[in-house]
Amino acid sequence: MAPIMVKDTGKYGRGLFATRDIKKDELIEVSPVVISPNHEWKYLKKTVLFYYCFYWGEDDTAIALGLGSLFNHSYTPNVTFYNNEENVSIDFYAFEDIKEGEELTINYNGETDDQSPLWFNTID
């Protein structure tokens, strides 16, 4: 069982929180994905799923199943993620030691230190 649970953040709706201390580099979640080809983007961006998309490969988009779409954004995240193309999943790892009860966050830009504006705020 993953060391995380879903609960209300009080500010951003649902979020993920550690149910125990998690060590740096520990695998936290493996989320299978549904891949949406690039030519479907014009339809996908008109749906609520637009806000739950991850980049996949060169041009495609992935929707993470499981708990993967419930990580909230932070420019100082404690979790990082990698596209596992062989497993067709997004794998989430602790970027630093995380204490029990702490919210688990990722940088939506993909790189933990990327301070760029969020992609969904720059697309019309």
C-alpha positions in Angstrom: 0.0 0.0 0.0 1.3 3.4 -0.9 2.4 5.6 2.0 -0.1 8.3 1.0 -3.7 9.3 1.5 -6.1 11.7 -0.1 -7.5 14.5 2.0 -8.7 18.1 1.7 -6.0 20.7 1.7 -8.3 23.4 2.9 -7.0 25.6 0.1 -6.5 23.6 -3.1 -9.2 20.9 -2.8 -7.9 17.4 -2.6 -4.2 16.6 -2.1 -2.0 13.8 -1.1 -0.4 13.5 2.3 2.2 11.2 3.8 0.8 8.5 6.1 4.3 7.8 7.5 7.8 9.3 7.1 9.1 8.8 3.6 12.8 8.6 2.7 14.4 10.6 -0.1 14.4 8.6 -3.4 11.7 6.2 -2.1 9.1 5.1 -4.7 5.8 6.6 -3.6 3.3 5.9 -6.4 3.2 4.1 -9.8 0.3 5.5 -11.8 -0.7 3.8 -15.0 -1.5 6.3 -17.7 -4.0 6.7 -20.6 -2.1 8.2 -23.5 -3.9 10.8 -25.7 -2.2 11.3 -29.1 -1.2 14.8 -30.1 -4.0 15.1 -32.7 -6.6 14.8 -29.8 -5.2 17.7 -27.8 -7.7 20.2 -29.4 -10.5 18.1 -27.8 -8.8 17.3 -24.5 -8.1 20.9 -23.7 -11.8 21.6 -23.8 -12.4 19.2 -20.9 -11.7 19.1 -17.2 -9.0 16.5 -18.0 -6.9 19.3 -19.4 -5.9 20.2 -15.8 -4.7 16.6 -15.1 -2.4 16.2 -18.1 1.2 15.2 -18.2 3.6 15.5 -21.1 4.3 12.1 -22.7 7.1 11.5 -25.2 7.6 14.1 -27.9 4.1 15.2 -28.6 1.5 13.2 -26.7 -0.3 13.7 -23.4 -0.9 11.3 -20.6 -3.6 11.2 -17.9 -2.4 9.5 -14.8 -4.7 7.1 -13.2 -4.5 6.0 -9.6 -3.3 8.8 -7.3 -1.0 10.4 -9.8 -3.4 13.2 -10.9 -4.0 14.3 -7.3 -0.5 15.7 -6.5 -0.8 19.5 -6.1 1.8 21.9 -7.6 4.7 23.6 -5.8 7.8 25.4 -7.1 9.5 23.8 -4.1 8.2 20.2 -4.5 9.1 17.2 -2.3 8.2 14.7 -4.9 9.6 14.2 -8.5 8.2 12.0 -11.3 9.4 10.2 -14.3 7.6 8.8 -17.4 8.1 5.1 -17.4 7.5 4.3 -21.0 8.2 0.6 -20.7 5.6 0.2 -17.9 3.3 2.9 -19.4 3.1 4.6 -16.1 4.3 7.8 -14.3 6.5 6.9 -11.3 6.6 9.3 -8.3 9.6 9.4 -6.0 10.4 11.4 -2.9 12.7 14.2 -3.9 13.6 14.8 -0.2 12.8 13.2 3.1 9.1 13.8 3.9 7.6 13.7 7.3 4.3 12.0 8.2 1.3 14.3 7.6 3.2 16.5 5.1 1.5 17.3 1.8 3.2 15.7 -1.2 3.7 18.1 -4.1 5.3 18.1 -7.5 6.4 20.8 -9.9 3.8 20.7 -12.7 6.6 21.9 -15.1 8.3 18.5 -14.8 11.7 19.6 -13.5 11.8 20.2 -9.7 13.6 23.6 -10.1 11.7 24.9 -13.1 10.2 28.3 -12.1 8.4 28.9 -15.4 4.7 29.9 -15.4 2.5 26.8 -15.4 1.6 25.5 -18.8 -2.1 25.7 -18.3 -1.8 29.4 -17.5 0.0 30.1 -20.8 -2.3 28.3 -23.2 -5.5 29.9 -24.5 
